[in-house]
Amino acid sequence: MSKLGENLLKISVILMVLLSLFLSWKIWTKPANHQFQDRTDKVKAVIQKKEMTEVYMPTKLFYHHGSGDHFLYTNKESTMKSLHEKIVSLGFGSSKVLSTAEITNLTTKRDLFNLVYPSPIPISLFINMNNVSATLPHDSKNFLFNWLVMSLDDNKLYFVDYKNKTGIEFDIKGNIASIASILDAESNNYVTAILPTDELNYAGIYYLADSTKLKTYSYIIATQSFTTFSRGFFNQPNDLFSNEGENLSLSNSEGESLTIDSKTGEVNYFGKLKQDHSESINELYYETFQYVEDMGSSLGNLRYFSDTGSEVIYRNYVEGFPVFGDNMKGSMAATVQNKNVFIKANQDTLQIPLPSDDSVTLVPTQEVVDSLINKGVDMSKVSDIQIGYKWQQNKETQQAIDLVPSWYVNYDNMWMTQEKLESILVKGGHS
């Protein structure tokens, strides 16, 4: 490239940066109570909507193969997706409700695998969204499960809530051999796990038997514009008003409002439900999912994570692990009450992964449990323990963040790192 060409390229880049800064300044300094039109309907950007079956998926696989009490564990997404697709394509035959003893015996059976969901979901939701032809036992349409267990030697499929020792069994027909070949693939990169019989066994928490070395990931973050959220959340995204204040605040004559915190990037939206699914027994899931669907990939690889009866939480998953961040980073929560919806999210989203050679070695689960007990944790308040990625600011640049593998504990219905929980207890913050 000639010297003149290099100079022209530099000047062009500088002008583009200046223009971007000017436009950003214009948006954030728009006069108070100024009416403007969100022309997203004139923008030809295509939002690739998500499918419900992409979001409500199992996130862990445990395979009880051969002799011994150990399980093979992986959270490889492609493996679980392939198994899930095979299962929903099977023929579902007769069904029955399982006894407590039958559920307990499942944990000792050989040639069995278990697809685990992050939190229980209704079996009727599974059947409907996967277009499965199945007849449920009487009064079972509201049954919740988080284990999808399949036995390869007797062609049985089990939907299980292990914590409450309840379940439903189906006879199945289909190509079972193809399922076995997926399970036995060397690329699954299994590690060893066990299902212990200690004080946490009531929750059905599998323990990783050995130390685990996991990579630390770095990502360039994208700051989504307010139009991304107004287009995805508002019933009426046109003729919006902005209000004076440090933080961006939008509203319309329909009573919808959206605020974005200028310091943290946290987004809060309030409005009427776009579509009312009150006729459905699974209304909460459909009513909150429609906002995930309309946001497409703008908020990353969101998966169903948990719900509280009125609120559903969706989290980003990276390499099969959930992401935890302050101020709703890496997540979205939707609460439905009286035909209204309240949504929390964050402008900052994962965009481009950066090369990294860093890694973290996490101790076996039993060592985590032992440490919690030694620190005086009330284990009756611990409902889950799992690995997650902690969202934290990159030390070298504000445009990137690091995702650091950590042990997370659900203590008293709150997720926090093992280190944070133990430090709170030392300071006397929890009993």
C-alpha positions in Angstrom: 0.0 0.0 0.0 1.3 3.5 -0.9 2.1 6.2 1.7 -0.9 8.2 0.4 -3.2 5.2 0.7 -2.1 4.5 4.3 -2.7 8.2 5.2 -6.2 8.1 3.7 -7.0 4.9 5.6 -5.9 6.4 8.9 -7.9 9.6 8.2 -11.0 7.5 7.3 -10.8 5.5 10.6 -10.4 8.7 12.7 -13.4 10.3 11.0 -15.5 7.1 11.6 -14.6 7.1 15.3 -15.4 10.8 15.6 -18.7 10.3 13.9 -19.6 7.4 16.2 -18.7 9.5 19.3 -20.8 12.4 18.0 -23.9 10.3 17.4 -23.5 8.7 20.8 -23.3 12.1 22.4 -26.5 13.2 20.5 -28.4 10.2 21.7 -27.4 10.5 25.4 -27.9 14.3 25.5 -31.3 14.4 23.8 -33.4 17.2 25.4 -35.8 16.3 28.2 -39.3 15.1 27.3 -38.4 15.1 23.6 -40.6 12.9 21.4 -38.8 10.8 18.9 -39.6 7.9 16.6 -37.8 4.6 17.0 -37.5 3.8 13.3 -36.7 0.1 13.8 -39.4 -0.8 11.4 -37.5 0.9 8.7 -34.2 -0.7 9.5 -33.6 -3.9 7.6 -31.7 -5.6 10.4 -32.9 -9.2 10.7 -33.5 -10.7 14.1 -33.0 -14.4 14.2 -35.6 -15.5 16.7 -34.9 -18.3 19.1 -36.8 -21.5 19.3 -38.2 -22.5 22.7 -36.5 -25.9 22.4 -33.1 -24.1 22.1 -33.7 -22.3 25.4 -35.4 -25.0 27.5 -32.7 -27.6 27.3 -30.8 -29.9 29.6 -27.3 -28.7 30.6 -25.6 -31.8 32.1 -25.3 -35.4 31.1 -24.5 -38.3 33.4 -23.9 -41.7 32.0 -23.9 -44.8 34.2 -22.1 -47.3 32.1 -20.5 -50.6 33.1 -19.7 -51.6 36.7 -19.1 -49.5 39.7 -20.9 -46.6 41.3 -19.3 -43.8 39.2 -20.9 -41.9 36.4 -19.4 -40.4 33.3 -20.2 -36.6 33.2 -20.1 -34.1 30.3 -21.8 -30.8 29.6 -21.0 -30.9 25.9 -23.9 -29.1 24.2 -23.7 -30.9 20.9 -23.9 -34.3 22.6 -26.9 -33.3 24.7 -28.7 -31.8 21.8 -28.2 -35.0 19.7 -29.5 -37.2 22.6 -32.4 -34.9 23.1 -33.4 -34.9 19.4 -33.3 -38.7 19.5 -35.5 -38.9 22.6 -38.2 -36.7 21.2 -38.3 -38.7 18.0 -39.0 -41.9 19.8 -42.4 -43.6 20.1 -44.0 -43.0 23.5 -46.1 -46.0 24.8 -47.9 -46.7 28.0 -47.0 -44.6 31.1 -47.3 -44.9 34.9 -46.4 -43.0 38.1 -43.3 -44.2 39.8 -43.0 -45.2 43.5 -40.3 -43.7 45.7 -38.5 -47.0 45.8 -38.5 -47.2 42.0 -36.9 -43.8 41.8 -34.3 -44.6 44.3 -33.4 -47.8 42.4 -32.9 -45.8 39.2 -29.6 -44.4 40.6 -28.1 -47.9 40.8 -29.1 -49.2 37.3 -26.5 -49.8 34.6 -26.6 -48.7 31.0 -28.6 -45.6 31.9 -28.1 -41.9 31.2 -29.5 -38.8 32.8 -30.0 -35.4 31.1 -30.3 -32.9 33.8 -32.1 -29.5 33.5 -31.0 -26.5 35.6 -34.4 -26.4 37.3 -37.6 -28.4 37.1 -40.0 -27.7 34.2 -43.5 -29.1 33.6 -43.7 -32.4 31.7 -46.6 -30.9 29.7 -44.3 -28.1 28.5 -41.8 -30.7 27.4 -44.4 -32.6 25.5 -46.0 -29.5 23.9 -42.8 -27.7 22.7 -41.2 -30.8 21.4 -44.5 -32.0 19.6 -44.3 -35.4 21.4 -47.3 -37.7 21.1 -47.6 -39.1 24.7 -50.5 -39.8 27.1 -49.8 -38.8 30.7 -51.1 -40.7 33.7 -54.2 -39.2 35.3 -53.6 -35.9 37.1 -50.0 -35.6 35.9 -50.2 -32.6 33.6 -48.7 -30.3 36.2 -45.9 -32.7 37.2 -42.4 -31.0 37.3 -39.2 -32.8 36.5 -35.5 -31.9 36.1 -34.1 -35.4 35.3 -34.8 -37.0 31.9 -33.5 -40.5 32.5 -33.3 -43.3 29.8 -32.6 -46.9 30.4 -30.9 -48.6 27.4 -31.5 -52.2 28.5 -35.2 -52.2 29.0 -36.4 -49.3 26.7 -37.8 -47.1 29.4 -37.8 -43.3 29.7 -38.2 -41.6 33.1 -39.2 -38.0 34.0 -38.0 -37.5 37.5 -38.1 -34.9 40.3 -35.4 -36.5 42.4 -35.6 -34.0 45.3 -39.3 -34.9 45.9 -38.8 -38.6 44.8 -41.6 -38.4 42.2 -41.5 -39.5 38.6 -43.3 -40.9 35.5 -42.2 -43.9 33.4 -42.9 -44.4 29.7 -42.3 -47.4 27.5 -40.5 -46.3 24.3 -39.8 -47.6 20.9 -37.2 -46.6 18.3 -33.6 -46.7 17.3 -31.9 -47.2 20.7 -28.6 -48.3 19.1 -28.1 -44.9 17.6 -28.5 -43.4 21.0 -25.8 -45.7 22.5 -23.4 -44.6 19.7 -23.8 -41.0 20.7 -23.1 -41.8 24.3 -20.0 -43.8 23.6 -18.3 -41.2 21.3 -14.7 -40.4 22.4 -15.3 -36.7 21.7 -17.6 -36.4 24.7 -14.6 -35.9 27.0 -16.2 -37.4 30.1 -15.0 -36.9 33.6 -15.9 -39.0 36.6 -18.8 -38.1 38.9 -20.7 -39.8 41.7 -24.1 -39.5 43.3 -23.3 -39.5 47.1 -25.6 -40.5 50.0 -24.8 -37.6 52.3 -26.8 -34.6 53.5 -27.1 -33.1 50.0 -28.4 -36.3 48.4 -32.0 -35.3 48.8 -31.4 -32.7 46.1 -29.8 -35.2 43.7 -26.6 -33.3 43.3 -23.9 -35.2 41.4 -20.4 -34.7 42.7 -17.3 -34.3 40.4 -14.9 -37.0 41.8 -11.7 -35.3 40.7 -10.1 -31.9 40.3 -11.2 -30.2 37.1 -9.1 -27.9 34.9 -11.1 -25.3 33.0 -10.1 -22.5 30.7 -10.7 -18.9 31.5 -12.3 -17.1 28.6 -12.1 -13.4 27.6 -14.7 -11.7 25.5 -15.0 -8.3 23.8 -18.3 -7.0 24.9 -20.9 -5.2 22.8 -23.1 -2.5 24.4 -26.5 -2.9 22.9 -28.4 0.3 21.9 -31.7 1.3 23.5 -33.4 0.5 20.2 -32.5 -3.2 20.7 -34.5 -3.3 23.9 -37.3 -1.0 22.7 -37.8 -3.2 19.6 -37.6 -6.4 21.7 -39.7 -5.4 24.7 -42.2 -2.6 23.8 -45.6 -3.3 22.4 -45.5 0.1 20.8 -41.8 0.9 20.0 -42.7 4.0 18.0 -43.4 7.6 19.3 -41.4 7.2 22.4 -40.5 10.0 24.8 -37.2 10.5 26.7 -37.2 12.1 30.1 -34.5 14.2 31.7 -32.1 12.6 34.0 -28.7 11.0 34.3 -30.0 7.7 33.0 -31.7 7.1 29.8 -35.5 6.8 30.3 -38.1 6.0 27.6 -41.8 5.8 27.8 -44.9 6.0 25.6 -48.6 6.8 26.0 -49.4 3.1 26.6 -47.7 3.2 30.0 -44.6 1.3 28.9 -41.3 2.4 30.3 -37.6 1.5 29.9 -34.6 2.8 31.8 -30.9 2.1 31.3 -28.5 2.9 34.2 -25.6 4.9 32.7 -23.1 3.5 35.2 -24.0 -0.2 35.4 -25.8 -0.7 32.0 -28.7 -2.4 33.8 -31.9 -2.3 31.8 -35.4 -2.3 33.4 -38.6 -2.5 31.4 -42.2 -2.4 32.5 -45.3 -2.8 30.4 -48.3 -4.9 29.5 -47.7 -8.5 28.2 -47.3 -8.7 24.5 -49.3 -11.9 24.3 -51.4 -13.3 27.1 -51.1 -17.1 27.4 -53.4 -17.4 30.5 -55.3 -20.2 28.8 -52.2 -22.4 28.9 -51.2 -24.4 32.0 -47.6 -23.3 31.3 -48.4 -19.6 30.8 -45.4 -18.3 32.8 -42.9 -20.1 30.5 -44.6 -19.0 27.3 -45.2 -15.4 28.5 -41.6 -14.8 29.5 -40.1 -16.7 26.6 -41.7 -14.5 24.0 -39.2 -11.7 25.1 -36.3 -14.0 24.8 -37.5 -15.0 21.4 -37.9 -11.4 20.2 -34.4 -10.5 21.4 -32.9 -13.2 19.3 -29.2 -13.5 19.8 -28.8 -9.9 21.0 -28.4 -11.1 24.6 -26.2 -14.1 23.7 -26.8 -17.8 24.3 -29.6 -17.5 26.8 -30.9 -20.7 28.4 -33.7 -21.3 30.9 -32.1 -21.4 34.4 -34.7 -21.1 37.1 -38.1 -19.8 38.1 -39.9 -18.8 41.3 -43.5 -19.1 40.3 -43.8 -15.5 38.9 -40.3 -14.9 37.7 -38.2 -16.8 35.1 -34.4 -16.3 35.0 -32.5 -17.0 31.7 -28.7 -17.1 31.7 -25.9 -17.1 29.1 -24.1 -20.4 28.9 -20.5 -20.6 27.7 -19.0 -24.0 27.1 -21.9 -25.6 28.9 -21.6 -23.6 32.1 -23.9 -20.7 33.3 -22.6 -17.2 33.5 -23.0 -15.1 36.7 -22.5 -11.3 36.7 -23.5 -8.3 38.7 -26.3 -6.0 37.6 -27.9 -8.7 35.4 -24.8 -9.1 33.2 -25.1 -12.3 31.3 -28.7 -12.9 32.2 -32.3 -11.8 31.8 -35.1 -12.1 34.3 -38.8 -11.6 33.5 -41.6 -11.3 36.1 -45.3 -11.6 35.2 -48.0 -10.2 37.5 -51.6 -9.2 36.6 -51.0 -9.2 32.9 -48.0 -6.9 33.4 -44.3 -7.8 32.8 -41.2 -6.5 34.4 -37.9 -7.4 32.7 -34.3 -6.9 33.9 -31.3 -7.3 31.6 -28.0 -5.5 30.8 -26.7 -3.5 27.8 -23.3 -5.3 27.9 -23.3 -8.6 26.1 -20.7 -11.2 25.1 -19.6 -10.7 21.5 -16.2 -11.9 20.3 -14.0 -14.5 22.2 -10.4 -13.6 22.6 -7.5 -16.1 22.7 -6.5 -17.0 26.2 -4.1 -19.6 27.6 -5.2 -19.1 31.2 -7.0 -21.8 33.2 -8.3 -22.5 36.7 -8.2 -25.9 38.5 -11.3 -26.4 40.6 -11.3 -28.9 43.5 -13.6 -31.9 43.6 -17.2 -31.2 44.8 -16.6 -33.1 48.1 -13.9 -30.6 49.0 -16.3 -27.7 48.4 -18.8 -29.4 50.7 -16.2 -30.1 53.4 -15.1 -26.5 53.3 -18.6 -25.2 53.6 -19.3 -27.5 56.6 -16.0 -26.4 58.3 -17.0 -22.7 57.8 -20.3 -23.4 59.6 -22.7 -23.3 56.6 -26.2 -24.5 57.4 -26.3 -27.2 54.7 -30.1 -27.5 54.9 -30.1 -24.1 53.1 -27.9 -25.4 50.3 -30.1 -26.5 47.4 -27.4 -26.8 44.6 -23.7 -26.6 44.0 -22.3 -26.3 40.4 -19.6 -24.8 38.3 -20.3 -21.4 36.7 -18.4 -18.6 35.0 -17.9 -15.4 36.9 -18.2 -12.3 34.8 -15.5 -9.8 35.8 -13.8 -6.8 34.2 -10.6 -7.5 32.2 -7.7 -5.7 33.9 -6.1 -4.6 30.6 -9.0 -3.0 28.7 -12.5 -1.8 29.5 -13.8 -3.2 26.2 -13.3 -6.8 27.4 -14.3 -9.0 30.3 -13.0 -12.3 31.7 -15.1 -15.4 32.5 -13.5 -17.2 35.3 -14.5 -20.7 36.3 -15.8 -20.9 39.9 -17.7 -23.1 42.3 -21.2 -21.6 42.8 -23.5 -22.4 45.7 -27.3 -21.8 45.9 -27.6 -20.8 49.5 -31.0 -19.7 50.9 -32.2 -19.3 47.3 -29.3 -17.0 46.3 -26.4 -18.0 44.0 -22.9 -16.9 45.0 -19.4 -18.1 44.7 -18.1 -20.5 47.4 -15.6 -17.8 48.4 -18.2 -15.1 48.8 -20.5 -17.3 50.9 -17.7 -18.3 53.2 -16.5 -14.7 53.6 -20.1 -13.6 54.4 -20.3 -16.3 57.1 -17.0 -15.2 58.6 -18.4 -11.7 58.9 -21.5 -13.0 60.5 -23.8 -12.0 57.6 -25.8 -15.2 57.5 -26.9 -17.8 60.0 
